Amino acid sequence: MSKPGHFSMNLSGPPDRLQELMDRFQAEGIDASPTTGNYPDDPAENALAWVHVDARSDSFPPSPQFQSKALHRVSDIAAEFNFSMRSHGIALDIQQSSYLNNRICRPLVSAQATLVLESANADLLWDQLRRVAYVPGCSKRLSNVTWPNPQAVSDEFSAFISQAEVYYRAGEETTGPSAALQYYYALLNLAKAELLLWRPDAIINQKLTHGISASHATGQFEDWRVKPQKAGVFPLLYEKRMGMPASRLPAEINPDQLFSRCLESGMEYIQVRGKALQAVPLYQTMVTDGVYSWSHLLVEGYGVIQQNQPSWDLIQGTFEELPPQHHNNPWQIFALSSRISLDSFALLVPRNGKYVRAGDGVHIGDLRLPEWEDELSATLRPLLGHPHGYFDGTLSISLSDSELVGLTSDLARYLSVYLVSSLIRYRPSALDLRLNPDQAWYLTAFIRQAALPALQAAANEILDNEFVFLDKARN
């Protein structure tokens, strides 16, 4: 069931016209209430009369363009009383919004991330992983691990990286879905290297199981299940990345809940399964009005989020939802190709900005980017996947419709590769093109495309600086 349209906005103007404006809104059936400004060290802005407007679709004529029409209607009424629409402190002319020319386009990663101006490739990532594994002092994370025998930590770490690359390279040389077996063992060793940096006590001298199992009573997709275990590598990996125990996960996860979160093979998944994806890509840009900064997120296929109540509730706790046309040129603002249609996109704007104006009109150059990255990464942690391709990140919906149970694209990809590797070992007929052509074709395409984003996500959890590839897909 679709949710009613809803978003909110702020207005500011002369205090002596406030009551007239409120009376007009009441006559129009529009929810509005007086509020206050929030401008540290700016008495002029705080002296204005401020109004918060809560716009809902039941207050406006039904229309697919509800938000755009509501924005213009409220703006027209406000203008009659010399009030201006504000977007968290930004004076906004709906027809010609040009205030966002000062912007920083960044993936939703740490401010220390390394942006590589080339297409994603495994060779660069393995070069970086080998460097931290074999060159002493190159990894701050490794140097900061506390353990009675530091050499044992270094030895285990370099061994994990070495084994992971051997398996990964073997996967590159293997055709078809059989490559999943090699790729899974590469990811398993990278996971152990990642966990070693986090909890050496759980890795060194420990005999760890996979921490997951698979059931496939038949060769048919619908009958397969992945089962998280109480102990082993995967529960530790889930806890480390999600900040919550893997016991939150259901006892069984069906394959649609896994593969539908892997956007690199999303087209093939829809072709074979005919079902909606459970993850969507996002793009980020930092904007400012010279007083405050905001991290704006442009989310494709936002209806997927709205249909999952726990995920939607998490988003609404921090963001307001606006149409992309809130910007006069969202393609330029987010450095996107103008060939991309924004029909299914939503713009997410944080409800509160960060003050960036210092004394004498000097502005903070980075727009407080590191704080935004840390804050939003923590807020969106149950949903947020690493950037890959030309996406700045992904959002995956909760596994449950009633409570927030996170499974990001990166963890879903890890489980998916494990599932295919299990089929290779114990039910290879499920991947035979003659017997099961549709699913064999899809899983071949999935494994071919999943290897690189899986490697990138693992490397970004191990290296001191995340590596983000920016190819010609972004302007």
C-alpha positions in Angstrom: 0.0 0.0 0.0 1.4 3.4 -1.0 2.0 6.0 1.7 0.3 9.4 1.6 2.5 12.2 0.2 4.1 14.3 2.9 6.9 16.7 3.4 7.5 19.9 5.4 9.1 23.3 4.9 10.0 26.5 6.7 9.1 30.1 5.9 10.4 33.3 7.3 9.2 36.9 7.0 8.1 40.1 8.8 6.6 39.5 12.3 3.8 42.0 11.6 2.4 39.9 8.8 2.6 36.6 10.7 -1.0 36.5 11.9 -2.4 37.2 8.4 -0.3 34.4 7.0 -1.5 32.0 9.6 -5.1 32.9 9.0 -4.7 32.3 5.3 -3.2 28.9 5.8 -6.0 28.0 8.2 -8.5 29.0 5.6 -6.7 26.9 3.0 -6.6 23.9 5.3 -2.8 23.8 5.4 -1.1 22.8 8.7 1.3 25.5 9.8 2.7 26.6 13.2 4.9 29.5 14.3 8.5 28.5 15.2 11.8 30.1 15.8 15.0 30.6 13.8 18.2 28.6 14.5 21.1 30.9 13.6 23.9 31.1 16.0 25.5 34.6 16.0 22.9 35.9 13.5 20.4 38.1 15.3 18.9 39.4 12.0 17.7 35.9 11.0 16.5 35.0 14.5 14.5 38.3 14.6 12.3 37.1 11.6 9.0 35.4 12.1 9.3 31.7 11.3 6.6 29.3 10.2 6.8 25.5 9.9 4.4 24.1 7.2 3.4 20.4 7.2 2.3 19.6 3.7 0.3 16.4 3.2 -1.3 15.1 0.0 -4.8 15.1 1.5 -4.6 19.0 1.7 -3.9 19.3 -2.0 -5.6 18.0 -5.2 -4.5 14.5 -6.1 -1.6 14.5 -8.4 1.5 12.5 -9.2 3.4 15.8 -8.9 2.0 16.5 -5.4 5.2 17.8 -3.9 6.0 20.1 -6.7 2.5 21.6 -6.8 2.4 21.9 -3.0 5.8 23.7 -3.0 4.5 26.3 -5.5 1.1 26.7 -3.8 2.7 27.4 -0.4 5.3 29.6 -2.0 2.6 31.7 -3.7 0.6 32.2 -0.5 3.8 33.1 1.4 4.8 35.7 -1.2 1.5 37.6 -0.7 2.6 38.3 2.9 6.3 38.9 2.1 7.4 35.5 3.5 10.1 33.5 1.8 10.4 29.7 1.6 13.4 28.5 3.4 15.2 25.1 3.1 16.9 24.9 6.5 18.1 28.5 6.3 18.3 28.8 2.5 16.2 31.6 1.0 14.5 29.7 -1.9 12.9 31.0 -5.1 11.1 27.9 -6.4 11.4 29.1 -10.0 15.1 30.0 -10.0 16.9 28.3 -7.2 20.6 29.1 -7.8 21.8 29.0 -4.2 23.5 25.6 -4.5 26.3 26.5 -6.8 28.8 26.0 -4.0 28.8 22.3 -3.7 31.0 19.3 -3.1 30.0 16.0 -4.7 31.2 13.1 -2.6 30.4 9.4 -2.1 29.0 8.6 1.3 32.4 7.5 2.7 34.9 9.0 5.1 36.5 12.3 4.3 39.9 10.5 4.1 38.8 8.3 1.3 41.0 8.1 -1.8 39.1 9.0 -5.0 40.6 7.2 -8.0 39.9 8.8 -11.4 39.6 5.5 -13.3 37.2 2.6 -13.7 37.1 0.1 -10.8 39.7 -2.6 -11.2 40.9 -5.5 -9.0 44.6 -4.9 -9.8 44.7 -1.6 -8.0 42.9 -3.0 -4.9 45.2 -5.9 -4.7 48.2 -3.6 -5.1 47.0 -1.7 -2.0 46.2 -4.8 0.0 49.6 -6.3 -0.7 51.3 -3.1 0.4 49.7 -3.1 3.8 50.3 -6.8 4.2 54.0 -6.9 3.3 55.5 -3.4 3.8 56.0 -2.7 7.5 54.3 0.4 8.9 52.0 1.0 6.0 48.8 0.2 7.8 47.8 2.3 10.8 45.0 -0.1 11.5 47.4 -3.0 11.7 49.9 -1.1 13.8 47.2 -0.1 16.3 46.1 -3.7 17.0 46.8 -4.6 20.6 48.1 -8.1 21.1 50.9 -9.7 23.2 52.7 -10.9 20.1 52.5 -8.2 17.4 54.5 -10.3 14.9 51.8 -13.0 15.2 49.2 -10.4 14.1 51.3 -9.3 11.1 52.0 -12.9 10.1 48.3 -13.9 10.2 47.3 -10.7 8.4 49.7 -11.2 5.5 48.7 -14.9 5.2 45.0 -14.0 5.0 45.7 -11.4 2.3 48.0 -13.7 0.3 45.5 -16.6 0.4 42.7 -14.3 -0.6 44.5 -13.1 -3.7 45.4 -16.6 -4.7 41.7 -17.6 -4.6 40.5 -14.4 -6.3 42.9 -14.9 -9.2 41.8 -18.5 -9.5 38.2 -17.3 -9.7 39.2 -14.9 -12.5 40.5 -17.9 -14.5 37.4 -20.0 -13.9 34.4 -19.7 -16.3 30.8 -19.9 -15.3 29.3 -20.1 -11.8 32.0 -22.5 -10.6 34.1 -19.4 -10.0 31.9 -18.8 -6.9 33.9 -21.4 -5.0 37.2 -19.6 -5.4 35.6 -16.1 -4.9 34.0 -17.2 -1.7 37.2 -18.4 -0.2 38.8 -15.1 -1.2 36.1 -13.2 0.6 36.4 -15.6 3.6 40.1 -14.8 4.0 39.5 -11.1 3.5 36.8 -11.3 6.2 39.3 -12.9 8.6 41.9 -10.2 7.8 39.2 -7.5 8.6 38.2 -9.2 11.8 41.8 -9.6 12.9 42.1 -5.8 12.9 39.0 -5.5 15.0 39.2 -8.5 17.4 42.4 -10.4 17.2 41.3 -12.6 20.2 38.5 -14.0 18.0 40.9 -14.9 15.1 44.4 -15.8 16.4 44.7 -19.5 17.4 40.9 -19.9 16.9 39.4 -22.6 14.7 36.6 -20.7 13.0 33.7 -22.1 11.0 32.0 -20.3 8.2 29.3 -19.2 10.5 26.7 -19.9 7.9 25.1 -22.9 6.2 22.9 -23.5 3.2 20.1 -25.8 2.4 19.0 -26.7 -1.1 16.7 -29.7 -0.9 16.0 -29.3 -4.7 17.7 -27.6 -7.5 15.1 -24.9 -7.7 15.8 -21.3 -6.6 12.7 -21.0 -4.4 13.8 -23.9 -2.2 17.3 -22.6 -1.3 18.0 -21.0 2.1 21.0 -19.5 3.9 21.1 -20.0 7.6 23.2 -17.7 9.8 24.9 -19.6 12.7 25.6 -18.5 16.3 29.4 -18.6 15.9 31.9 -18.3 13.2 33.2 -15.8 10.7 29.9 -14.4 9.4 28.3 -13.6 12.8 31.5 -11.7 13.7 31.5 -9.9 10.4 27.9 -8.9 10.7 28.4 -7.6 14.2 31.5 -5.6 13.2 29.9 -3.9 10.2 26.4 -3.5 11.5 27.0 -2.8 15.2 24.5 -5.4 16.3 24.6 -9.1 16.9 23.8 -11.5 14.1 21.1 -13.1 16.3 18.9 -10.3 15.0 18.8 -12.0 11.7 16.1 -14.6 10.9 16.9 -18.3 11.1 16.6 -18.6 7.4 17.1 -16.1 4.6 15.7 -16.9 1.2 17.7 -16.2 -2.0 15.4 -13.4 -3.2 16.3 -11.5 -0.1 19.9 -11.8 -1.0 20.3 -11.5 -4.8 17.8 -8.6 -5.0 20.2 -6.5 -3.0 23.1 -6.9 -5.4 22.6 -4.0 -7.9 25.4 -4.9 -10.2 23.3 -7.8 -11.5 19.9 -6.2 -10.9 18.8 -6.2 -14.5 19.5 -9.9 -14.8 17.8 -10.6 -11.5 14.6 -8.8 -12.7 14.7 -10.6 -16.0 14.8 -14.0 -14.4 12.9 -13.6 -11.2 10.4 -10.9 -12.2 10.6 -9.3 -8.8 11.5 -5.9 -7.5 14.9 -5.1 -6.1 15.3 -4.6 -2.4 18.1 -2.1 -2.6 18.4 1.2 -4.4 21.4 3.4 -5.4 22.0 6.9 -3.9 24.1 9.9 -4.8 25.4 12.5 -2.4 26.4 16.2 -2.7 27.3 18.8 0.0 25.6 22.1 -0.4 25.7 25.4 1.4 24.1 28.9 1.5 27.2 30.3 3.1 25.8 30.0 6.6 24.9 26.3 6.9 25.8 23.2 5.0 23.7 20.1 4.3 24.4 16.7 2.9 21.7 16.1 0.2 21.0 12.5 -1.0 19.4 11.7 -4.3 17.9 8.2 -4.1 16.8 6.3 -7.1 13.7 4.0 -6.9 12.7 5.5 -3.5 9.3 3.8 -3.6 11.2 0.6 -2.5 12.1 2.4 0.8 8.6 3.8 1.3 7.0 0.3 1.0 9.1 -1.0 3.9 7.9 0.7 7.1 11.0 0.2 9.4 13.4 1.5 6.7 11.1 4.4 5.9 10.8 5.3 9.6 14.6 5.3 9.9 14.9 7.7 6.9 12.2 10.1 8.1 13.8 10.4 11.5 16.6 12.4 9.9 15.5 13.6 6.5 12.7 15.4 4.8 11.6 14.0 1.4 11.5 16.4 -1.5 11.2 16.0 -5.3 14.5 16.3 -7.2 13.2 19.5 -8.9 13.7 21.2 -5.5 17.0 22.0 -7.3 16.6 23.8 -10.6 19.2 21.4 -12.1 19.6 18.3 -10.0 21.8 16.7 -12.7 24.3 19.4 -12.3 24.1 19.5 -8.5 24.8 15.7 -8.2 27.2 15.5 -11.2 24.9 13.1 -13.1 24.5 12.6 -16.8 21.5 14.5 -18.2 20.5 11.2 -19.9 19.4 9.8 -16.5 15.7 10.2 -15.9 14.8 11.3 -12.4 11.2 10.1 -12.4 11.7 7.5 -9.7 14.1 9.6 -7.6 13.6 11.4 -4.3 15.7 14.1 -2.7 16.5 13.6 1.0 17.5 16.7 2.9 18.6 16.6 6.6 16.2 18.4 8.9 19.1 20.3 10.5 22.1 21.9 8.9 25.6 22.5 10.2 26.9 26.0 10.8 29.8 26.8 8.5 30.2 30.6 8.8 33.1 31.8 10.9 34.0 35.4 11.8 34.3 38.2 9.2 32.4 36.2 6.6 35.0 33.4 6.4 33.4 30.0 5.5 34.6 26.6 6.5 36.0 25.2 3.3 35.1 21.6 3.6 31.5 22.4 4.7 32.1 20.2 7.7 32.1 17.2 5.4 33.8 14.8 7.8 31.1 15.4 10.4 28.4 14.8 7.8 30.0 11.6 6.6 30.4 10.2 10.1 26.9 11.3 11.2 25.0 10.0 8.2 27.0 6.8 8.0 26.1 6.1 11.6 22.4 7.0 11.1 22.0 4.9 7.9 24.3 2.0 9.0 21.6 -0.7 9.0 20.8 0.1 5.4 24.0 1.6 3.9 26.2 -0.3 1.4 29.6 0.7 0.1 29.8 2.8 -3.1 30.6 0.9 -6.3 30.2 1.6 -10.0 29.1 5.2 -10.2 26.8 5.0 -7.1 27.8 6.9 -4.0 26.3 4.2 -1.9 23.3 1.9 -1.7 20.3 1.6 0.7 18.8 -1.9 1.3 15.5 -2.3 3.0 14.9 -4.2 6.3 14.5 -7.9 6.1 11.4 -7.5 8.2 8.3 -5.4 7.5 7.7 -4.9 11.2 11.1 -4.2 12.7 14.5 -3.0 11.5 16.6 -5.9 10.6 19.5 -4.7 8.5 21.3 -6.6 5.7 23.3 -4.3 3.5 24.2 -5.0 -0.1 27.7 -5.9 0.8 26.7 -8.5 3.4 24.0 -9.9 1.1 26.6 -10.2 -1.7 28.9 -12.2 0.7 26.0 -14.6 1.5 25.0 -14.9 -2.1 28.5 -15.9 -3.2 28.6 -18.4 -0.3 25.2 -19.9 -1.5 26.4 -20.3 -5.1 29.6 -21.9 -3.8 27.6 -24.4 -1.8 25.5 -25.3 -4.8 28.7 -25.9 -6.8 29.9 -28.3 -4.1 26.7 -30.1 -3.2 24.1 -29.6 -6.0 25.9 -28.7 -9.3 22.9 -29.8 -11.4 21.2 -26.6 -10.2 23.7 -24.6 -12.2 23.6 -26.8 -15.4 22.5 -24.7 -18.4 20.7 -27.7 -19.9 18.7 -28.6 -16.8 18.0 -25.2 -15.3 18.9 -22.6 -18.1 17.3 -19.5 -16.5 18.8 -19.8 -13.1 22.2 -21.1 -14.4 22.4 -18.1 -16.7 21.5 -15.7 -14.0 24.0 -17.1 -11.4 26.7 -17.1 -14.0 26.1 -13.4 -14.7 25.9 -12.7 -10.9 29.2 -14.3 -10.1 30.9 -12.5 -13.0 29.7 -9.1 -11.8 29.7 -9.6 -8.0 33.4 -10.3 -7.6 34.8 -6.8 -8.0 32.2 -4.9 -5.8 32.7 -7.7 -3.2 36.5 -7.2 -3.3 36.1 -3.4 -3.1 33.8 -3.6 -0.1 36.2 -5.9 1.7 39.3 -3.8 0.9 37.6 -0.6 2.1 37.0 -2.3 5.5 40.7 -3.3 5.7 42.7 -0.4 4.2 43.3 2.9 6.2 41.7 4.9 3.4 38.7 3.7 1.4 39.1 3.6 -2.3 36.4 5.0 -4.5 36.6 4.8 -8.3 35.2 7.7 -10.3 34.9 6.9 -13.9 33.3 8.8 -16.8 29.8 7.8 -15.7 29.9 10.8 -13.3 30.3 14.3 -14.7 
